[in-house]
Structures are given as structure tokens and as C-alpha cells.
Amino acid sequence: MSVHLSRCMELLTYLHDSELVARFQRRCGLFLVESAHLKPERQSGQLDCGRPRYEVRNWPLHFLFLLSASLGHEIFYITCLPNIHWSVDPFLCRRLLNMWALVMYVGQVMKDVLKLPRPFSPPVVKLETRVDAEYGLPSTHAMAATAISFTLLLSATSRIQFQFGVGLTIAVTLATLVSLSRLYTGMHSVLDVICGILISAVLLGGTYPYWETMDHFQLNNPISPIVVLVLFYFLCYIYPELDHYSTTRGDTTTILGTCAGASAGYWVNQQLGQTFEPEGMLPVPLPTLTASALALGTGRFLVGAVILLATRQIVKTVSLHMLYSWYKVPKSDNNARRRKEIEVPSKFATYTSVGLVNSILANRIFLFLGLL
């Protein structure tokens, strides 16, 4: 038993080694330019001296991985997921949001409980800086990519006519590209990525039998909006505290706030009898991509993005102003935004509003403008 445990620990140590990530980067054409003044970084992820320089020898692969990594950023979620609601099927968007909230909360909490460091630089080239202060395991990019790809695949089979094999290929490809991009950008070890994929798979498999039950409660139970809003805000407020500031709490609040607002909005649409879901016998055929359909879809995307971004900016400004006044914080103190009693209510109010506007108002505005 002790021999097997020792070998298991050796394997885990190997998979978490920064040098393994650096070798992957070099295989993909990304090289660290050695400098005598560079020293290993501190555990927080910051370099003692300037950031290392790097050389790219495979530009197509470089841009592919950077694009793949961007699929886990806020700008993707605030545009792509709502666009599924506007142009494909609100049912699918609702399913995606539910699983996105679950896997991201579990992943973010695990990061701050386990507190395993990200790969060190050198030897790794780090192409992102925003999340340097976050811990590494598990990779929430890998978790989200796996959950979103396969939730969409499993849910779409009953809603849209398509070849399952093609959908499976697309799901595997997207999840793989996003996961590998976390190695290429130097933000996660191999162990972080593998654990992220496995945890997401367990959550998908464990919750899949209850998706229909969750749908029914979410849309029809009279206390559904209150339960979701209160529960999600409570989960954000009890998020694990760290001895330094990390973006994980704010990002988690952003995700749960968006999902709480959207959930309440879907409940409202159900009560009003206007869900904007496809009509007729399901599954429906894939819509034909005509010039007219493309123009309408582009119009919905542009108008919808403006609506959501404007909502985000207005509510963010108002909520911060109110919280600064309530806690008597000078408006010039930008660091106050990191305080839990300001960050959590502000972000939750902002993104709950974004979720509500996306699920309730956006499609009605499209109808008024003739974009639906």
C-alpha cells in the first residue's frame, strides 16, 4: 500500500511540475528568453524583477491558443451565452448558465481551499497577468469549457436536429483547445487541467439525471426567484477569505449574479407565457443560414451587446456610489472596491441586473425593433 501511495504522489508531483508546462510551451514554439537578472517568482505569482521576455516561433499556434484562452474570459460569457438565448434557444442558454454557475463555484472555492500554486516563471512563460494572484488547482477554464461544451451537446439533442457525432467532435475539440491553452499561456499545470476536466465530468454526470427536475422548479415554483437570489448571494458572501486579495471572489460573484438574474428572468417569462423558445415539434431543424438570417443575427448581437454593456456600466456606477456613501468611503479610494462588503453587493447587483435584462428585456426590444 505504501509503495502504491508513494508512486501516486510521485505522479502527482510530476504532473504539477512547472518544467512539464515549460516543455509543452517549447514544443508549441514558445520559448523563454533567458536573462541573468530573472529570479523565480514568489508564490503569489509575481516576479521579483521584471517579467520575462519570450520568443514565439509558431505564430498560428500562438494565436489559436490565445483565442482559445479568451473563451474563458468575461467578454466571451457576456456576448456568446446571451447570443444563444437571442438567436438559438433560451432553453439551452438556461441549461448552460445553471451548469456554468455550479462548476465555477466549485472550482473557485477548491482553488482557495487547496491553495496550490500556479506554475513558476521561469521556467514557464506566463502570457496572462490578471489572475497571477489566484491559486492553480483546478483549472476553472478547463472546467467551464468541459461543462459548457457537453451541457450544450446533451441538451441540444432534444431541441435541435443535428448529427450527434459532429456535435461530439465539436464539444471535444473546444474543451481540448481551451484546456491546452491554459498550459500554453503558462497559467496552469497539467495536474490543474486534468483535475478540472475530471471534476467537471463528475459534476455533469452527477447532476444530469436531475436537469428536468431543476428546470421545473426554476420555471414554475413560486419561490424559485427568491431561493436562487438569496442562496447565490449567500454563497458569494461566505466565499473563503484569503490573506491577500484575489480576483476569484469577484469573478465568482459575477458568475453567480448573472445566473441568479437570468434564472429570475426565465421564471418571469414563464409566468408571462412568453418564453421565446422555438415553436412546433421538437427537435426543430437547424435554421438555414441565409443573408437575411445573418443580418438579423448580427443586429441582435450588436444591439444586445450594447444593452448589456450599458446595463453593466449603469448599475455598476450606481451601486458603487451607494455603497461608498453607505460605508463613508472617499470616492477616490479605488482599493475600497476590493472590500467584501463593497465588492460582493456591487458585483452581485450589477450582474444580476445584466442577467435580468438579458432574459426579460432583450428579446422584447428585438421584437420592437423587428429583429426577431
NORURQUI-V719088 format. One record per pair of residues at least 6 apart in sequence whose ideal C-beta (glycine too) atoms are under 6 Angstrom apart, sorted by the first residue. I is the first residue (numbers start at 1). J is the second residue. If there is no record, write none. Layout:
BEGIN
I|J + I|J
END
This chain:
BEGIN
15|190 + 15|191 + 16|189 + 16|191 + 18|119 + 18|120 + 18|123 + 18|124 + 19|123 + 20|190 + 21|119 + 21|124 + 21|183 + 21|189 + 22|123 + 22|124 + 24|183 + 25|125 + 28|61 + 28|184 + 29|57 + 29|58 + 30|56 + 30|125 + 31|55 + 32|52 + 32|54 + 32|122 + 32|125 + 33|53 + 33|55 + 37|49 + 38|52 + 38|122 + 39|48 + 40|120 + 41|47 + 41|120 + 41|121 + 43|117 + 44|133 + 45|118 + 45|132 + 45|133 + 46|132 + 52|121 + 52|122 + 54|125 + 56|62 + 65|181 + 65|184 + 68|177 + 68|178 + 68|181 + 69|181 + 69|185 + 71|178 + 72|141 + 72|144 + 78|308 + 79|305 + 82|304 + 82|358 + 83|301 + 84|92 + 84|93 + 85|93 + 86|300 + 86|304 + 87|297 + 87|300 + 89|159 + 89|278 + 90|276 + 90|277 + 91|277 + 92|155 + 94|266 + 95|151 + 95|155 + 96|148 + 96|151 + 97|259 + 97|262 + 99|147 + 99|151 + 101|255 + 101|256 + 101|259 + 103|143 + 103|147 + 103|200 + 103|203 + 104|140 + 104|255 + 107|138 + 107|140 + 107|143 + 108|248 + 108|252 + 110|138 + 111|135 + 112|240 + 112|242 + 112|248 + 113|240 + 114|137 + 115|135 + 116|135 + 116|136 + 116|137 + 117|136 + 118|136 + 119|186 + 119|189 + 124|186 + 125|186 + 126|186 + 127|185 + 128|185 + 128|187 + 131|247 + 133|246 + 134|246 + 134|248 + 136|188 + 136|192 + 137|192 + 137|195 + 138|192 + 138|195 + 138|196 + 138|199 + 139|182 + 139|188 + 139|192 + 139|193 + 139|196 + 141|178 + 141|182 + 142|179 + 142|193 + 142|196 + 142|197 + 143|196 + 143|200 + 145|175 + 145|178 + 146|175 + 146|197 + 146|200 + 147|200 + 149|171 + 149|174 + 149|175 + 150|171 + 150|204 + 153|167 + 153|171 + 159|282 + 159|283 + 160|283 + 161|283 + 161|285 + 179|193 + 182|188 + 182|193 + 217|224 + 218|224 + 218|263 + 219|267 + 219|270 + 224|267 + 225|264 + 225|267 + 228|260 + 228|263 + 229|260 + 232|256 + 232|260 + 233|348 + 236|253 + 236|256 + 236|344 + 236|348 + 237|344 + 239|249 + 245|338 + 250|343 + 250|347 + 253|344 + 253|347 + 253|348 + 254|347 + 254|351 + 257|348 + 257|351 + 257|352 + 258|351 + 258|354 + 258|355 + 260|352 + 261|352 + 261|355 + 261|356 + 262|355 + 262|359 + 265|356 + 265|359 + 265|360 + 266|359 + 268|360 + 269|275 + 276|363 + 278|284 + 296|371 + 299|371 + 300|366 + 300|371 + 304|362 + 307|362 + 308|354 + 311|353 + 311|354 + 311|357 + 312|350 + 312|354 + 315|349 + 315|350 + 315|353 + 316|350 + 319|346 + 319|349 + 320|346 + 323|342 + 323|346 + 324|331 + 329|336 + 336|342 + 337|343 + 366|372
END
